[in-house]
């Protein structure tokens, strides 16, 4: 018989889920690669300063394929992705420090292939017939940024431009016989999920491309992940009918593979994203998102059949013989590289992102909820109740609520395992993870509902979600906090500046000044705000109206800012301007600047400090005593303001 739980104030519960556990024993997993039956993946390791390592699965366990001092991470588009590939046992990767392409076999030291020119590379494919890699090259020339497809000679490292004249290019892929190349392009002000075009070109004997043929996409239609089948047909995802569904081009015409109100694609924030794989038998193995959860399916002869797996998040599936390798996670299972056998309904975990998992009795399971918001719309979220195996809250009290907003804002929250959420619930916070309007996974109409309404509709949804939980007596109306990173940080700041529902907030590399963002941001997002807010200079006043920095006088609750000093997406001057403005007004404010960090925190010590600083901040402003031994935190104006 289990012992009765100790009653203690919410927020004060001791927890075994520590910041050190999250920062020191958790790795990120991605970039599953299959080469002739061999399985590789990429690991992002906070304990190694955020180094990204290519790892190979062997019978004796995972083996690192990159030596110390090398990190497979591209800076193309600033967000990177597509930084490694393996072909016939040869490894090609983009090294983060110099952005050069290197090659190795895993048993020898990497050798640079491209020159040390500062050019960035990503999304590589081997063109063995012409002795080259075909990849994306991003050149920074004075104030101009040029994105092209190039062929990199495997002998000399010299590059030849193959595709130019587009604002952006991605996904170069060779047909099985090597005679044709496909790729995707898009032009400003579009983001790739707004409109992206699929092209195919014959490859001449000398390696140059013939006149390209437009296959699909553009004009308000987005294309994602083109892949050649063994028979020469070209598969891809596009949203002609408002949902990212699978299509196929047989050389003459395009047809939809399966029509379904679900998303088989993703917003292409980084290179190398994938949701499906083609088998030698002509089947499609695909993950898809519906109502915020991911599923796995087999598609053959125009029919789709779900594959039952114990995961609510299924990423980057690839066929390996009779098995499917993917990154899977669920509410109670940390992300892992899984080799799944559909015939037996069993799988092997090749690598988990977490060395030691908490006891299941400590974990809070999410409840998928919908709630009414403004304009007669419905929004989506996952609600996590406060939970601890040994502690419970007083009967006459409700827990403080932490409302989380994802980045993007085209990102999405899923019910997959997150120690970063369990950290809060295990200490006595309830958490609401919101898929506000603009989120991916609910069709183009829902995604575009944020266009022209950023800083309004998303804020409405975060506010409505919090009020929904208060109405169910699941959250303390006096202790509602909102937090977010990047675009989610902007939503948090806008909610604090323009509404009075929340009594504290946290901005992680969030946006305070939309005009500064429009002026300072990088090429990839340089026109993103045209749709989210409006074009400049015509709508400059609207930018100012929706910028929290312009309305600090309306902000009357404490805020903590967590910021990297090398952030090129949202530069530190945005956070510092907000901090100074709040400080002048006498509002409690904390600012933690992380040296050597960019847009997001990768180093273990910084991940740990950011989390503990945020918790210490809430403890001070919500007037509870955390059980943790937390670092000192300077909160300006706290004592003189009388608390929160």
N, C-alpha and C positions, 0 to 999 in steps of 0.2 A: 504494500500500500504506500502511495506517495505521501510525502509530508505536506501539510497545509502550507500555502504560500504566505510569506510575510507581507503585511500591508505596509507600503511605503509610498511617499509622494512620487508622483510621476516625474521622471527626469533624474531621480536620485538612485535608481536601481543599479547595483553593481552588475557588471557585464563581463563575460569572457570574450566577447567579440571586440577586440581592441583595434585601435588605429594601426598599431604595429602589425597586427595580423593582416589587415587589409593592404597595407603598404609593403610589408616585407615578405609575405608568403603568397601573395596573389600576383598572377601574371595575366596579361591579356593574350588571347589566342586569336589567330586569324590567318588568312592567306593559305588555306589548304591547297597543296600542290600534289598532283599525282604524275609520276613519270615511269611509264612501263611497269606499273604495279607497285612501285615504291611510293611511300607516303611521306610527305613533308608538311610542315606548317611553320608559321612565324610566331615567336613568343616575344612579347614586350615585357621587359623585366625592370620594374621600379628599383629593385635591389641592386641593379647594375647601372644605375643612372638613367634608366629608360632605354637601354640598349635593346635593339630588336634583332633576334637571332633566328636564323633558319635551322630547323631541327628535323632530323630524319628518324622515322620509326624503324627499329630493328627488333629482332627476336629477343635481344638482351636489354631492350628498353630504348628510350629516346637518346639520340646522339647529336650534339651540337655540330653544325657544319661550318660555322664561322668562328675563327679564333678571336680571342680578346682583342679589343681595339677596333673591331669592325661592327657596324650596325646597318642592317638592311632597312633603310628608311629614306624615301624620296621626299623632296620639298617642292616638287612640281605642284602648282595650284596652291601652294602652302600646306595643304592638307595631305598630299602625298598619296600613298597606296601604290600597288603594282610594282613593288620594289625588288621582287625576286622571282626567278623562274628556274626551272630545271628541265633540261632536254638531253636525253641520251646519257644521263649521268653527269653532265656538265652543269655547273651552277653559275648563274649570272645574277648579279645583284647590284643595286645602287647603294653606295656607301654614304651614310648620312653626312659625314664630316666634309667631304669634297664633292659629293653628288656625281662622282664618276662611276661608270659601270666597271665592275670587277668580275673576274671569272676564277673559278677554282673547282675542285672535285670533292672537297671536304677533307681530304687527306694531305693537301698541300696548301701553301700560303696563297691567299688571293693575289691575283696579278691584275693591275689596272688595264682596261681595254681602251677607254676614251681618255682624251687629254685633260689636263687639269686647267680647264678654261672657265669654270664657274657655271657651265651649262648644267641644267637639271634634266634628269631622265626618269622615265617611268613606263610601265605597261609594255613589256618586251615580249617578242615572239621570235622564234628561230626560223630563219629562211635558209635552210641548209643548201638548197640548190644554188643560191647565189653567195654562200659563205658570209652571211651577215645576220645581225639582229635587226628587226624592225621595231621601232619604239617611238614613244613621244619624247620630243626634246623641247625644253623651255629655255629660251635665251633671254637674258636681261641685258639690254643694250641702252645705256643711259637711263632714261625714264620709260623706255618702251619694253614691253614683254611680248615675245614672239613664240607662238606654239606651233609646232610642225611635227609631221611624221618623217623620220629619217631612217636610212639604212646604215648601220654601223658595221664596217668591214671587220671580220673576225681576225684578220691577219694584221692589218695596219691600225685599226681603231678609227680610221677616217670615216666621217659621216657624209652622206649624200641625201639631200632633201628629196623626199618622195611626194609628200602632200603639203601644200602651203596655201595661204590665202584665207584660211578660216580663223576665227577668233580662238577656237578650241578644237582639239582632236583627241580621240581616245580609241581604245579597243581595236588596234590593228590585229587582224586574225587571218591566217593563211588557210586556203582550201586544202583538203587532204593531198591533192596531187601537186600542190605548190604553184598552180597556174593563175590563181586569183587571190586578191587581197581585199578584205572588207575593213571598214572603219566607220566610226561615228564622228560627226562634227556638229557644232552649234555656234550660234553667233549672238553677240550681245544685242539687246539686253536680256536675252534668254538665259536661264540656267538650264542645265541638261534635262531637268524634269519638266521644263516648260515646252521646249521644242528641240529635238535633236534628230539629225538625219543620218540614215544608214546608206553607205555607198559601197559599191563593188567595182573593182577595176581588174582587167586582165594584166598580167605581168609579162612584159616583153622579154625577149631572150637576154638582153643586156641588163635586165633588172629594173628598168624604168617602167612606170605605170602608163597604161593606155588611158584613153578618155574614160573617166569614171561614170558609172550609171547609178542614178538615184533609185533606191529600192523602196524606202519607206521613211516616214517621219517628217519632221519639220512642220511649219505652219500650224503650230499648236498641238502637235503630236510628238510624244517623247519616245525614243528608242533606247533600249537597255540590253546589254550583254549579247551581242551577236556571236553565234557559235556555228561552225561548219560541221555537218554530219558526214559520216564515212561515205555516203552516196553522193556527196556534193551539194545537198540541199543546205540552205542557210536558215538557221533558227534564230529568233530574237524575240524580245518582249517589247510591246508597244501599247499605248493606251488610246487607240483610235476611238474606242467606245466608252472612254472614261475610266477604265480599269486597266492596269498593266497585265495584259494577258499574253500568252505565248502565241507566236505566229511562225509561219515557215514560208520561205521563198524557194520555189522549185526551178528557178531559172527563167520562168515566164511570168508567174503571177504570185501574189501574196495571199495566203489564206490563214484564218485563225485556227489554232490547234484546238483550243477549248475556250468557250465563252463562259466566264464565271465572274460573279461580283466579288472578286478577291484580287489581291495584289501579288503578282508573280515577279515584280520588280522592286527596285529600291531607288531612292534619290541618290544620284551618283556624286556624292561628295568627295570620294576618293577613287583612285584607279583600281582596277582589278576586282571590283565587286561582282559577285555571282550568286544566282539563286537556283540554277539548274545545271544538269549534266546530261550528256547524250551517251547512251550505251552502244556497244558494238551491235546489239540486236535491233537497234533502231528505236528504242524506247527513250522516253524523257523522264528523268528523275528530278523532281522539282520541289522546292519549298515554296510555300505561299502563305500570305498573311490574311487573316479574316477576323474581324472584331478584336484586333489587337494581339492575337496569338498566332504563332506560326505552326504550320503543319507540313507534312511530307507526303508526296504523292507520286505515283507512277502513271504516266500517260502513254497509251499505246492504242493505235487504230482509232484515234479520236475519242477514246474513252479515258476518263480519269478515275483512279482508284487510290484512296488514301492508304498510306502505310502507317500502321499503328506503332507509334514510338512514344516512350514516356517523357516527352519533352514538349515544352510550350514555346521554345525558340530553337529553330533549326536553321543553321547558316552554312553557306558555301558547300552544298552537297556535291559529291563526286563519286562516280561509279568506279569501283576497284574489283574487277572480277565479278563475283556474285554478291559482293558487299557494297554498302554505301558508306562513305566516310563523310562526316559532317561535324560541325561544332554545335553541340546540343546542350541545352540547359532547361531547367524547370524551376518552379517556385522553391523547391527544396534541394535541387542538385546544381552545383556550380558548373559554369561552362566547361566543357571538356571536348577534346577531339575523340569522336566515337566512331568505331567501325561496326556498322549494323548489318546483321544478316536477316533480310526480310523473310527468308524461308523458315527460319526457326523463331523469329521474333525476339532475338537476343542480340546483345551488342557488347563489344569490348571497349573499355575506356583506355585509349592510348596515352592520353595526357590530360590531367585535370588542371584547371587554372588555380586551384587551391590546394595547398599541401595538407592542411588539417581542417576538416569541416566542423562547424559547431554541431553540438547535439541537436537533433531535430526538435526537441522540446523547447529549445530557445528560439526557434524560427517562427516568424509571422508569415502566414500564408495570405496572398492577396485575394481580394474579392473584386471581380470586374463589375464596375458600376456605370450606369449612364445617368445623366441628370439634365434637366432643362436649363437652358441658358438664354441669352438675349436673342431677339429676332425670331423667336419660335424655334430655335435650333436645339439640337441635342449634342452634348459633348460626352467624352469617354474618359475613364480613369481607372486606376487600380488602387484600392484602399487597403492599407496594411494596418491592422490594429496593434496597439502596444502589446508586447508579449515577452515574458521572462519566465523561465522554468521555476524560479524560486520566489518571485515577487509579483505583487499585484497592487493596483491603485486603490485608494479609498472609495467606498461605495458612493459617497456623495460628491465625487469629483470626476471630471472628464480630463483626458490627457491633453497636453499641448499638441498642436497639429503642425506638421511640417509639410507644406504644399510644394511639390517639386515640378519645375518646368524644364523639359528637355531642350536641347539646343537645336540649331538648324535655321529657322523654326520648322523645317520639314522633317525633323527627326521623329522618333516615336518611342513611347514607353511600352515595355512588354512585361508580362508577369514572370520573367525569368529571374533566376537567383541573383541577388545583389547584396553582398556584404555591406555595401555603402548604405543600403536601406535598413538592413538588419541591425546595423550599428545603432541607429536611432530607435527602432522599435524595441530593441532589447533593453534600452535605458528608460523606456516609458513614454516615448513619443508615438503618436499615430502619424502615419505618412500617407499622403495622397499624391500619386504619380499620375499627372494629367496629360491626356492626349487632346490638347486644345485644338480648335479649328486651325488648320494649317499643317497638322500632323499627317504623316504618311501612313498608309495602311487602311484607309477608309475611302479610297477613290479620289479621282481628280477633283470632283466638285467640293469635297471636304477640304482637300489640300488648298484649293484656290479660294476658299471662303475667307482666307486671311488677306488676300490681295486687296490693297487699299485700306486694310483694317488692322494692320500690325500696330500693336500698342493699344488696341481697343477690343477686338473680338477675343484675342488670346487672354487679355486681362479679364474680360467678362467671364470667360470659362474658368479661369483659376479662382476667381472670386465666387462664382456660382458653385463650384465644387466644394470649397471650404464651407459655404453657407449650407450646402446640402448635408454635410456631415454634422454641422452644428444642430441642424433641425432634427437629426436622428440621435442627438445626445452622444455623439461619438467624438466630439472635440470641444475643448474649452474655448468659448468665444473670446475670452480675454487674452488667450495665448495662441494666436494664430501667426505662424511665421511662413514666409514665402522665400524660396531660394531657387537659383538657376545659374547655369553657366552659359557664357557667350550670348546667343539669342535668347536663351532662357533667363539669363541675367538681365537682359533688357526688359523682358516681361515682368520680372520681379521688381525691378526699379520703377517701371511704369505703374505697377499696381500700388506701390508704396507712395508714389508721387501724386497719382490721380484718384486714388480711392482711399477709403478709411477702414477697410475690412481687416487688414493685417496690422499687427502690432510690432513686428520686427521682420528683418529680412537679411538675406545674404546674397551678394553678387560675386560670382566667380568669373573673372575676366568678362564681365558683362558690359553692355553698351549704355552709356549715359547721355551721349551727345550724338544724335543722328547725323547732323551736319558734319561733325568731325569724322564720323565713320565713313560717310560718303566721300569725303576728301582724302582720307588716309588709307582706306582699305586697299587690298591687293586686286589684281586684274580679275581673278575668278569671280569675285563678288562685287566688282566695281559698278555693276548696274542692277544688282539684286534688289536694291531699294526702289527702283523704278516701279516695280509691281507691288511690293509690300507697302510702300508709302505713296510714291508718285514721282514723276520725272522732275529733274532739276534743270534750270532754275525756276521753272513755273511754280512748283509746289514747295518752295523754300519755307514759306510760312507754316505749312503743314508739318514739315520736319521739326521746326522749332516748337510748334504746339505740342508735339508728341515726344519731345526730348525731356527726360527727367531733369537734366541739368538746368533747363530753362524754368523749372517749376519747383525749385528746392524749397521755396517758401511754403509750398503746400505739403511738404514732407515733414511729418511730426513724430516719427518713430525711429528707433535705433537701426542702423545698418552696418554690416561688416563687409568689407571689400577684400577679396583675395585675388592677387594679380601676379602674373609673370612679368619680369622686367624685359624679356626679349619677345614679347607677344607682337607679331606683325599684323595679326588679324584685327585685334582690338588693342591698340597701344595703351601703355600704362597711363598716358596723359588723360584718358577718359576717366579712369577710376580716381586719379588724383584730383581732377577738377571737381568731381562729386564730393570727395572727402573734404576738400577745402571749403566747399560751399556749405556742407552740413556743419563743419566745425565752426565756421563764422556765425552760423545761426544758433549754435549751442546745442545741436542735436547729438546724442550719443553716437559715436562713429568709431569704428576700428579699421585699420588698414594694414594688411600684411603683404609685403612685396617679396616675391621669391626670385632670388638671383639664378640666372641661367635657365629659367623656364619660359616656354613660349605660350601658345594658345592651348592651355591644359597642362596639368602637372604630371610629370613622368617619374621624377626621382622619389625614391621611397621616403626619404626624410621630409620632403615637401608635401607629399600626399598625406603623410601622418600629421604634420604640423597644421595643414589646412583644415583637416577634419576636426582635430582637437581644438583648434582656435575657434572654429564655428560653434562647437559644443560649449566651450567656455563662455563664449559671447551670449548664447541663449541662457545659460545658467545665471549670468550676471543680470541680464535685462528682464528675465522672467522670474528672478528671485528664488532660485532653488540651488541647492548645494550638490553638485555632481559628486559621485563616488570616485571618479577617476582623479588621478594626479595629473592635472593639466598644466600646460606651459603658461607662463605669465602672458597676459594680453593687455595691451594699452588700449583702453576705451576712453576716448576723449569726451569730456563733458558729462560723464555718467553720474558722478557724485553731485555736480552742481545742478543737474537736471532732476535729481531726485529719483533716479532709476529709469524705468521704462515710461 
